[in-house]
Structure formats: C-alpha cells, structure tokens
Amino acid sequence: DSVFAHLVRAPEDPILGVTLAYNKDPSPVKLNLGVGAYRTEEGKPLVLNVVRRVEQQLVNDLARNKEYLPITGVAEFNKLSAQLIFGADSPAIREGRVTTVQCLSGTGSLRVGGEFLAKHYHQRTIYLPQPTWGNHPKVFTLAGLTVKTYRYYAPATRGLDFQGLIEDLGAAPSGSVVLLHACAHNPTGVDPTPEQWEEIRKLIRSKALLPFFDSAYQGFASGSLDKDAQPVRSFVADGGELLMAQSYAKNMGLYGERVGALSIVCKSADVASKVESQLKLVIRPMYSSPPIHGATIVAAVLKDSNLFNEWTIELKGMADRIISMRQQLFDALRARGTPGDWSHIIKQIGMFTFTGLNSEQVSFMTKEYHIYMTSDGRISMAGLSAKTVPHLADAIHAAVT
Ligand SMILES: Cc1[nH+]cc(COP(=O)(O)O)c(/C=N/[C@@H](CC(=O)O)C(=O)O)c1O
C-alpha cells in the first residue's frame, strides 16, 4: 500500500476553512464573514480600477518579458514599498539604512523575516499579542523561533489590556523579538492610542527588544495611509532597528497575486547591505525569486501620482464602506434591543469586529442562520452589505437571548 498510508487527515485552517464550509452550504441566505477579504455592497470581490488600468497598460507593453526577477524582487517595488510605510522623507531611507526584499505577500514576508532571525539573531524568542492572527504562531515556529505571548486584549472591556501588555513586555528577556500589528489589529480591531504607542516604544527601546511590525491593513484603519503608518514611523524616528512585513493583499486588493515586502531598518547602511546579502541566502533555497506581475502593478501605482491618488480614493472608499457596516450592524442590534453592550462594534477599527460571541454561539449562528465566521467570534465587516445586516443582527440576537 501507499508509503503515505499512515498520514492522518489534517484539520482545515481555522480561517480559510470557513470559506470551504460556506461554499458547501446550499442556503440562499448564507453569509461568509470569515476570511479578511473585501467585498462590495453586492457581496463581490473587488478589483480596484487602478489595478485594471495598470494591467491594461502592462499587457500592451511589448518591452516587458517574463525573465526571472532578482532574488530580492522588483527593485522599484522595494524602494516604493519602503517609502509607503516609512514615509517618502524617511531619514532611514535617505541614509541607506533600510533594506527591502519583495516577498510572497505578508505571510512570505513574515516567514523570511522569521527564518532570517532564527539564523542571525541572538534571541530566538518572539512575543505575539494574545490573541493574534491565527497563522502567526505557525509561521514563526516553523521558521525556528520560540513563540511566547504578551497580553493584548481585555475581554471584560473588549479593549486593550495595556497594563498586561506593559507588564508582559517588561518581563520579557532583553533582546526578545516582539511582533506588533502596525494598525487594525487582527482579530480584535483594537489598537493602542498614540500615547500608548509611545509608552510601548519607550519600553521596547529601553529593554532592547526587537520590534517586528506586521502591516497588512495600511489605509484600512483610518482610511489614511500616512495616519496608519504613524506608530511605525515613530519607531524608525528614534533611530532604532526593526523588521517590517508589508502586504498589498487587502489595501490594493491583490490577494491572489501574493505581493508583499520585508524591510529591515538597520543602524547603518553597511549593516543594511550585509543584511540584504544574508536575506538572499534565505530566499534562494526557499522559492528562489518572487512573482513578477503583482509587484509590477504596485510599482506602477505607487510611482504615478495620478494613479496613487486614485488608489487612495478607492482605498478610502473601502474603509468607509466597512465603517458604515459597523454603524448599520450596531443600529440593527440596538433596534432589536439585543441584550449586551455592542458599542465595541463601532469603536473597533479595521476589517474585523471581535464580537465577544463564544464558539457555541458561533456554531449556533452557523447552524440556524448560515452565518460563516471564525470560532473566536471574529467577523469580517467587509463581508456584510446593507441588505445582509438584518440577517446577521437576527442571528446575533437569537444567539444571545
Ligand atoms: C495580520 C495579518 N498579517 C498577515 C496576513 C497575511 O496576508 P497575506 O495574504 O499573506 O498578505 C494577514 C491575513 N489575514 C487574513 C487572510 C488570511 O488569514 O490569510 C485573515 O485574517 O482573514 C493578516 O491578517
């Protein structure tokens, strides 16, 4: 019999498996609020106009070919990605202290960064917020790091457990790596205030902890790319070092193109270039070089001021639609007199609402109302529309009464 006959059947991914279950459900009222992917009012995936425009230009450009990219990817894309998150006027970029490599979207950027740290950094422990994106622990464990957690979410207030965060990071061994969501924390939708970010930054620098930022929603938290990058820029401004994983999956709608970048901000240009040389030794045996199409689209949008402005308008449109879904769901629950305080729905930011519903209530809503969401009670607001809000509100009402 097969040499693989001994394999046990693996469980589906807690996030991506929700979509598989949704697809199997024949119900006409089913609702997919699982994966963090934007949907229009009509419930359809969105390809941004700027992306379509650029793709038209690319397909007609006979000067383009399908040659291998360098291991580090599209150079222009790397430069423009660093400017997008650190600011076009960033002193670190000007001083040549930033190295950026194109990776396979956010996940690939996190994995390459994790493998680089496991190989070259003296402290192999990374602290993840509790809770965090479900794939983080797996990515970093497989990269060779030891995963620990720091308190982040306070179920009682449905807000930030700032005291717990400070205590846990204060107790972390000096030099530990700390994963920070740059904005729009997944799954809680709870971000530190600017004042709290400043406290976090001071603590991290005072203990020589190494920040590893994950930016998968730049522009989705506030609707402004620059505003959402402020916390990151305050860390770069203090001259310290950090790692930064960027994803264009959500904010440019390039999910399946797998477009992302890993940047490492170093103390000197000389170190940055040595870091880049070692990053190439991580990437070459992993996937050799990244895909050409998506990064070319992003570079075209970022370097042309008209396309860039049109992108910011489309991005704000997506952010605003999500915010209106928050208000509509909150109003619908209030209209039903649904027991409990639901103000966190309008206070939380980014793509997700961390409802506070427990796994029994979630499975009740799936069974009785065909609502598909992750078992931790997270719902992707982008999956909602004005006409489906009442159905979700009915389901939540039934689940809590
Ligand atoms: C915080 C965070 N970081 C990185 C990623 C990776 O995205 P990538 O497509 O590799 O650029 C995601 C994706 N999150 C959504 C989709 C998923 O789970 O893959 C989600 O949480 O639903 C994140 O939420």
The ligand as an SDF file (V2000), in Angstrom:
LIG
                    3D

 24 24  0  0  0  0  0  0  0  0999 V2000
   -2.2390   40.4900   10.4810 C   0  0  0  0  0  0  0  0  0  0  0  0
   -2.0760   39.7600    9.1940 C   0  0  0  0  0  0  0  0  0  0  0  0
   -0.8110   39.5840    8.6960 N   0  0  0  0  0  0  0  0  0  0  0  0
   -0.6030   38.9270    7.5200 C   0  0  0  0  0  0  0  0  0  0  0  0
   -1.6480   38.4000    6.8070 C   0  0  0  0  0  0  0  0  0  0  0  0
   -1.2700   37.6330    5.5280 C   0  0  0  0  0  0  0  0  0  0  0  0
   -1.8170   38.1140    4.4220 O   0  0  0  0  0  0  0  0  0  0  0  0
   -1.1790   37.7760    3.0110 P   0  0  0  0  0  0  0  0  0  0  0  0
   -2.3380   37.3330    2.1530 O   0  0  0  0  0  0  0  0  0  0  0  0
   -0.1430   36.7020    3.1690 O   0  0  0  0  0  0  0  0  0  0  0  0
   -0.5720   39.0460    2.5400 O   0  0  0  0  0  0  0  0  0  0  0  0
   -2.9870   38.5180    7.2850 C   0  0  0  0  0  0  0  0  0  0  0  0
   -4.1320   37.9370    6.5470 C   0  0  0  0  0  0  0  0  0  0  0  0
   -5.2490   37.7830    7.1120 N   0  0  0  0  0  0  0  0  0  0  0  0
   -6.4890   37.3410    6.5560 C   0  0  0  0  0  0  0  0  0  0  0  0
   -6.4240   36.2560    5.4980 C   0  0  0  0  0  0  0  0  0  0  0  0
   -5.6810   35.0140    5.9520 C   0  0  0  0  0  0  0  0  0  0  0  0
   -5.9410   34.5270    7.0730 O   0  0  0  0  0  0  0  0  0  0  0  0
   -4.8330   34.5640    5.1700 O   0  0  0  0  0  0  0  0  0  0  0  0
   -7.4640   36.9500    7.7000 C   0  0  0  0  0  0  0  0  0  0  0  0
   -7.0810   37.0880    8.8770 O   0  0  0  0  0  0  0  0  0  0  0  0
   -8.5830   36.5760    7.3880 O   0  0  0  0  0  0  0  0  0  0  0  0
   -3.1920   39.2310    8.4910 C   0  0  0  0  0  0  0  0  0  0  0  0
   -4.4220   39.4080    8.9820 O   0  0  0  0  0  0  0  0  0  0  0  0
  1  2  1  0
  2  3  1  0
  2 23  2  0
  3  4  2  0
  4  5  1  0
  5  6  1  0
  5 12  2  0
  6  7  1  0
  7  8  1  0
  8  9  2  0
  8 10  1  0
  8 11  1  0
 12 13  1  0
 12 23  1  0
 13 14  2  0
 14 15  1  0
 15 16  1  0
 15 20  1  0
 16 17  1  0
 17 18  2  0
 17 19  1  0
 20 21  2  0
 20 22  1  0
 23 24  1  0
M  CHG  1   3   1
M  END
$$$$
